[in-house]
Amino acid sequence: MSQAIIVTGTDTGIGKTVFAAGLTALLDGVYWKPVQSGIEEETDSEIVARLSGLPQDRVLPEAWRLNAPLSPHRAAELDGVEIDADKLALPPTERPLVVEGAGGLMVPVNRHTLYIDVFARWAIPVVLCARTGLGTINHTLLSIEALRSRAIPLLGVTFIGDEMADTQRTIAEMGKVRVLGRLPRLDALTPQTLAKAMQANFNAADFLEAQFFEAKP
């Protein structure tokens, strides 16, 4: 398989899907959301298809599509099914694969398995998305600690939101983590404005070069 990267977040609603769309386009890659909870409104895959500007076949179908906009484990129960986490496997692709998780690391996939458990089994690099607002230091440092305690390779942190220089510095220094860049708020969110912001604030090579991955202990 080609390079695969997980995009996860410290919490829900922080702009992770928008970043994933921008990253997939920046890497000229392929996007995959393993589990989609909530399908009445625009799904994450549909948002990525709209904002990335990539062909439709670069947005792979979800392994699970669940009706309720809830944690996957509960949404699955309401649909009368159970997600078999052991059968969630990375799809083969010749392009860089961007895999988006759901909410934070400790979101349950089923009653026995958390998303972070699946990430540990996959053992591919993680990009941790964090907001820049109040509370992010605690959430981000906890997420970094959780990843490292499971020996999951951490590529670095991506900030989303207005610049908060001291907050970003504190996370970088206390978390001993690489900062990959910051995606600012975009007044007009279009494929063009997102692509421009990604090119201005991120370096595609930082997401693809293996020497930047944290070695597993």
C-alpha positions as a Markdown table, in Angstrom:
| # | Residue | x | y | z |
|---|---|---|---|---|
| 1 | Met | 0.0 | 0.0 | 0.0 |
| 2 | Ser | 1.0 | 3.6 | -0.5 |
| 3 | Gln | 1.4 | 6.0 | 2.3 |
| 4 | Ala | -1.6 | 6.1 | 4.7 |
| 5 | Ile | -2.3 | 8.8 | 7.3 |
| 6 | Ile | -5.0 | 9.0 | 10.0 |
| 7 | Val | -6.6 | 12.4 | 10.6 |
| 8 | Thr | -8.2 | 12.4 | 14.1 |
| 9 | Gly | -9.1 | 15.2 | 16.5 |
| 10 | Thr | -9.1 | 16.1 | 20.1 |
| 11 | Asp | -12.9 | 16.6 | 20.1 |
| 12 | Thr | -15.8 | 16.8 | 17.7 |
| 13 | Gly | -16.7 | 19.8 | 15.7 |
| 14 | Ile | -13.2 | 21.3 | 15.5 |
| 15 | Gly | -12.9 | 21.4 | 11.7 |
| 16 | Lys | -11.2 | 18.0 | 11.2 |
| 17 | Thr | -13.2 | 17.1 | 8.1 |
| 18 | Val | -12.4 | 20.4 | 6.4 |
| 19 | Phe | -8.7 | 19.8 | 7.2 |
| 20 | Ala | -9.0 | 16.2 | 5.9 |
| 21 | Ala | -10.5 | 17.6 | 2.6 |
| 22 | Gly | -7.7 | 20.1 | 2.3 |
| 23 | Leu | -5.0 | 17.5 | 3.1 |
| 24 | Thr | -6.4 | 14.9 | 0.6 |
| 25 | Ala | -6.3 | 17.6 | -2.1 |
| 26 | Leu | -2.8 | 18.8 | -1.0 |
| 27 | Leu | -1.4 | 15.2 | -1.3 |
| 28 | Asp | -3.4 | 14.5 | -4.5 |
| 29 | Gly | -4.7 | 11.5 | -2.5 |
| 30 | Val | -7.7 | 9.4 | -1.6 |
| 31 | Tyr | -10.1 | 9.9 | 1.3 |
| 32 | Trp | -11.8 | 7.3 | 3.4 |
| 33 | Lys | -14.2 | 7.6 | 6.4 |
| 34 | Pro | -14.6 | 4.1 | 7.9 |
| 35 | Val | -17.8 | 4.8 | 9.8 |
| 36 | Gln | -20.3 | 7.6 | 9.1 |
| 37 | Ser | -22.8 | 8.3 | 11.9 |
| 38 | Gly | -25.7 | 10.5 | 10.7 |
| 39 | Ile | -26.7 | 10.5 | 7.0 |
| 40 | Glu | -29.7 | 12.8 | 6.9 |
| 41 | Glu | -27.5 | 15.9 | 6.5 |
| 42 | Glu | -24.3 | 16.2 | 4.4 |
| 43 | Thr | -21.9 | 13.5 | 5.4 |
| 44 | Asp | -18.2 | 13.9 | 6.0 |
| 45 | Ser | -17.5 | 12.1 | 2.7 |
| 46 | Glu | -19.8 | 14.4 | 0.9 |
| 47 | Ile | -18.1 | 17.5 | 2.5 |
| 48 | Val | -14.7 | 16.2 | 1.4 |
| 49 | Ala | -15.9 | 15.5 | -2.1 |
| 50 | Arg | -17.3 | 19.1 | -2.3 |
| 51 | Leu | -14.3 | 20.8 | -0.8 |
| 52 | Ser | -11.4 | 18.8 | -2.1 |
| 53 | Gly | -12.1 | 19.3 | -5.7 |
| 54 | Leu | -11.0 | 15.8 | -6.4 |
| 55 | Pro | -12.8 | 13.2 | -8.7 |
| 56 | Gln | -15.6 | 11.3 | -7.0 |
| 57 | Asp | -13.7 | 8.0 | -7.2 |
| 58 | Arg | -11.1 | 9.5 | -4.8 |
| 59 | Val | -13.6 | 9.5 | -2.0 |
| 60 | Leu | -14.1 | 5.9 | -1.1 |
| 61 | Pro | -17.4 | 4.5 | 0.3 |
| 62 | Glu | -17.7 | 4.1 | 4.0 |
| 63 | Ala | -17.5 | 0.7 | 5.5 |
| 64 | Trp | -20.5 | 1.6 | 7.7 |
| 65 | Arg | -23.3 | 4.2 | 7.2 |
| 66 | Leu | -25.4 | 4.7 | 10.3 |
| 67 | Asn | -28.6 | 6.7 | 10.5 |
| 68 | Ala | -28.3 | 8.6 | 13.9 |
| 69 | Pro | -25.7 | 11.4 | 14.4 |
| 70 | Leu | -24.4 | 9.7 | 17.5 |
| 71 | Ser | -21.3 | 7.8 | 18.6 |
| 72 | Pro | -20.8 | 4.9 | 16.2 |
| 73 | His | -21.5 | 2.2 | 18.8 |
| 74 | Arg | -24.8 | 3.7 | 19.8 |
| 75 | Ala | -25.8 | 4.6 | 16.2 |
| 76 | Ala | -25.1 | 1.0 | 15.2 |
| 77 | Glu | -27.3 | -0.3 | 18.1 |
| 78 | Leu | -30.2 | 1.9 | 17.0 |
| 79 | Asp | -29.8 | 0.5 | 13.5 |
| 80 | Gly | -29.8 | -3.1 | 14.9 |
| 81 | Val | -26.2 | -3.9 | 13.9 |
| 82 | Glu | -22.8 | -4.1 | 15.6 |
| 83 | Ile | -19.6 | -2.9 | 13.9 |
| 84 | Asp | -17.0 | -5.6 | 13.7 |
| 85 | Ala | -13.9 | -3.5 | 14.5 |
| 86 | Asp | -11.6 | -6.4 | 13.7 |
| 87 | Lys | -12.8 | -6.4 | 10.1 |
| 88 | Leu | -12.1 | -2.7 | 9.6 |
| 89 | Ala | -9.2 | -2.8 | 7.2 |
| 90 | Leu | -7.4 | -0.1 | 5.3 |
| 91 | Pro | -8.5 | -0.1 | 1.6 |
| 92 | Pro | -5.6 | -0.6 | -0.9 |
| 93 | Thr | -4.8 | 2.4 | -3.0 |
| 94 | Glu | -1.9 | 3.6 | -5.1 |
| 95 | Arg | -2.2 | 7.2 | -3.9 |
| 96 | Pro | -1.7 | 8.6 | -0.4 |
| 97 | Leu | -4.7 | 7.5 | 1.7 |
| 98 | Val | -6.2 | 10.0 | 4.2 |
| 99 | Val | -8.4 | 8.2 | 6.8 |
| 100 | Glu | -10.6 | 10.3 | 9.0 |
| 101 | Gly | -11.7 | 9.1 | 12.4 |
| 102 | Ala | -14.8 | 10.2 | 14.4 |
| 103 | Gly | -14.7 | 12.9 | 17.0 |
| 104 | Gly | -11.9 | 12.1 | 19.5 |
| 105 | Leu | -9.6 | 9.1 | 20.1 |
| 106 | Met | -11.8 | 7.5 | 22.7 |
| 107 | Val | -15.0 | 7.4 | 20.6 |
| 108 | Pro | -16.4 | 3.8 | 20.9 |
| 109 | Val | -16.7 | 1.8 | 17.7 |
| 110 | Asn | -18.7 | -0.9 | 19.6 |
| 111 | Arg | -19.1 | -1.8 | 23.2 |
| 112 | His | -15.7 | -3.3 | 23.4 |
| 113 | Thr | -13.5 | -1.3 | 21.1 |
| 114 | Leu | -12.5 | 2.4 | 20.9 |
| 115 | Tyr | -11.3 | 4.2 | 17.7 |
| 116 | Ile | -7.8 | 4.4 | 19.3 |
| 117 | Asp | -7.7 | 0.6 | 19.5 |
| 118 | Val | -8.3 | 0.4 | 15.8 |
| 119 | Phe | -5.6 | 3.0 | 15.1 |
| 120 | Ala | -3.2 | 0.9 | 17.2 |
| 121 | Arg | -3.9 | -2.2 | 15.2 |
| 122 | Trp | -3.4 | -0.3 | 11.9 |
| 123 | Ala | -0.1 | 1.2 | 13.2 |
| 124 | Ile | 0.0 | 4.0 | 10.7 |
| 125 | Pro | 0.9 | 7.7 | 11.4 |
| 126 | Val | -1.6 | 10.0 | 13.0 |
| 127 | Val | -2.2 | 13.7 | 12.5 |
| 128 | Leu | -3.9 | 15.1 | 15.5 |
| 129 | Cys | -6.2 | 18.1 | 14.8 |
| 130 | Ala | -6.6 | 20.6 | 17.7 |
| 131 | Arg | -8.6 | 23.8 | 18.0 |
| 132 | Thr | -6.7 | 26.9 | 19.2 |
| 133 | Gly | -9.4 | 28.0 | 21.7 |
| 134 | Leu | -9.7 | 27.7 | 25.4 |
| 135 | Gly | -9.4 | 24.1 | 26.7 |
| 136 | Thr | -7.2 | 22.9 | 23.9 |
| 137 | Ile | -4.1 | 22.5 | 25.9 |
| 138 | Asn | -5.7 | 19.9 | 28.2 |
| 139 | His | -7.5 | 18.1 | 25.4 |
| 140 | Thr | -4.4 | 18.0 | 23.1 |
| 141 | Leu | -1.9 | 16.9 | 25.7 |
| 142 | Leu | -4.3 | 14.1 | 26.9 |
| 143 | Ser | -4.7 | 12.9 | 23.3 |
| 144 | Ile | -0.9 | 12.9 | 22.7 |
| 145 | Glu | -0.4 | 10.9 | 25.9 |
| 146 | Ala | -3.1 | 8.4 | 24.9 |
| 147 | Leu | -1.5 | 7.9 | 21.5 |
| 148 | Arg | 2.0 | 7.4 | 22.9 |
| 149 | Ser | 0.8 | 5.0 | 25.6 |
| 150 | Arg | -0.4 | 2.7 | 22.8 |
| 151 | Ala | 2.7 | 3.2 | 20.7 |
| 152 | Ile | 0.8 | 4.8 | 17.8 |
| 153 | Pro | 3.1 | 6.8 | 15.5 |
| 154 | Leu | 2.3 | 10.5 | 15.9 |
| 155 | Leu | 3.2 | 12.6 | 12.9 |
| 156 | Gly | 2.3 | 15.9 | 14.6 |
| 157 | Val | -0.4 | 18.3 | 15.5 |
| 158 | Thr | -2.4 | 20.5 | 13.2 |
| 159 | Phe | -4.1 | 23.6 | 14.7 |
| 160 | Ile | -7.4 | 24.8 | 13.4 |
| 161 | Gly | -8.7 | 28.3 | 14.1 |
| 162 | Asp | -7.3 | 31.8 | 15.0 |
| 163 | Glu | -3.7 | 32.1 | 15.9 |
| 164 | Met | -3.0 | 31.6 | 19.6 |
| 165 | Ala | 0.8 | 31.7 | 19.7 |
| 166 | Asp | 1.4 | 30.9 | 23.3 |
| 167 | Thr | -1.2 | 28.1 | 23.4 |
| 168 | Gln | 0.4 | 26.6 | 20.3 |
| 169 | Arg | 3.9 | 26.9 | 21.7 |
| 170 | Thr | 2.8 | 25.4 | 25.1 |
| 171 | Ile | 1.4 | 22.3 | 23.4 |
| 172 | Ala | 4.4 | 21.9 | 21.2 |
| 173 | Glu | 6.9 | 22.2 | 24.1 |
| 174 | Met | 5.0 | 20.4 | 26.8 |
| 175 | Gly | 3.7 | 17.7 | 24.4 |
| 176 | Lys | 7.2 | 17.4 | 22.8 |
| 177 | Val | 5.3 | 17.3 | 19.5 |
| 178 | Arg | 5.9 | 18.6 | 16.0 |
| 179 | Val | 3.5 | 21.3 | 14.8 |
| 180 | Leu | 2.6 | 20.7 | 11.1 |
| 181 | Gly | 0.8 | 24.0 | 10.6 |
| 182 | Arg | -2.4 | 25.9 | 11.3 |
| 183 | Leu | -5.5 | 26.1 | 9.2 |
| 184 | Pro | -7.0 | 29.5 | 9.8 |
| 185 | Arg | -10.7 | 30.3 | 9.7 |
| 186 | Leu | -11.9 | 30.9 | 6.2 |
| 187 | Asp | -14.7 | 33.4 | 5.7 |
| 188 | Ala | -15.6 | 31.9 | 2.4 |
| 189 | Leu | -15.1 | 28.1 | 2.5 |
| 190 | Thr | -14.7 | 26.9 | -1.1 |
| 191 | Pro | -12.4 | 24.4 | -2.8 |
| 192 | Gln | -10.3 | 27.3 | -4.0 |
| 193 | Thr | -10.0 | 29.1 | -0.7 |
| 194 | Leu | -9.2 | 25.8 | 1.1 |
| 195 | Ala | -6.6 | 24.8 | -1.4 |
| 196 | Lys | -5.0 | 28.2 | -1.1 |
| 197 | Ala | -4.9 | 28.1 | 2.7 |
| 198 | Met | -3.4 | 24.6 | 2.7 |
| 199 | Gln | -0.7 | 25.5 | 0.3 |
| 200 | Ala | 0.2 | 28.6 | 2.3 |
| 201 | Asn | 0.2 | 26.9 | 5.7 |
| 202 | Phe | 1.3 | 23.3 | 5.1 |
| 203 | Asn | 4.1 | 21.4 | 3.4 |
| 204 | Ala | 2.9 | 18.3 | 1.6 |
| 205 | Ala | 6.3 | 16.6 | 2.2 |
| 206 | Asp | 5.9 | 16.9 | 6.0 |
| 207 | Phe | 3.0 | 14.4 | 5.7 |
| 208 | Leu | 4.8 | 11.9 | 3.5 |
| 209 | Glu | 8.4 | 11.7 | 4.7 |
| 210 | Ala | 8.9 | 8.7 | 7.0 |
| 211 | Gln | 11.8 | 10.3 | 8.9 |
| 212 | Phe | 9.3 | 12.6 | 10.6 |
| 213 | Phe | 7.3 | 9.8 | 12.1 |
| 214 | Glu | 7.8 | 9.1 | 15.8 |
| 215 | Ala | 9.4 | 5.7 | 16.2 |
| 216 | Lys | 7.4 | 3.1 | 18.1 |
| 217 | Pro | 9.1 | 2.3 | 21.5 |
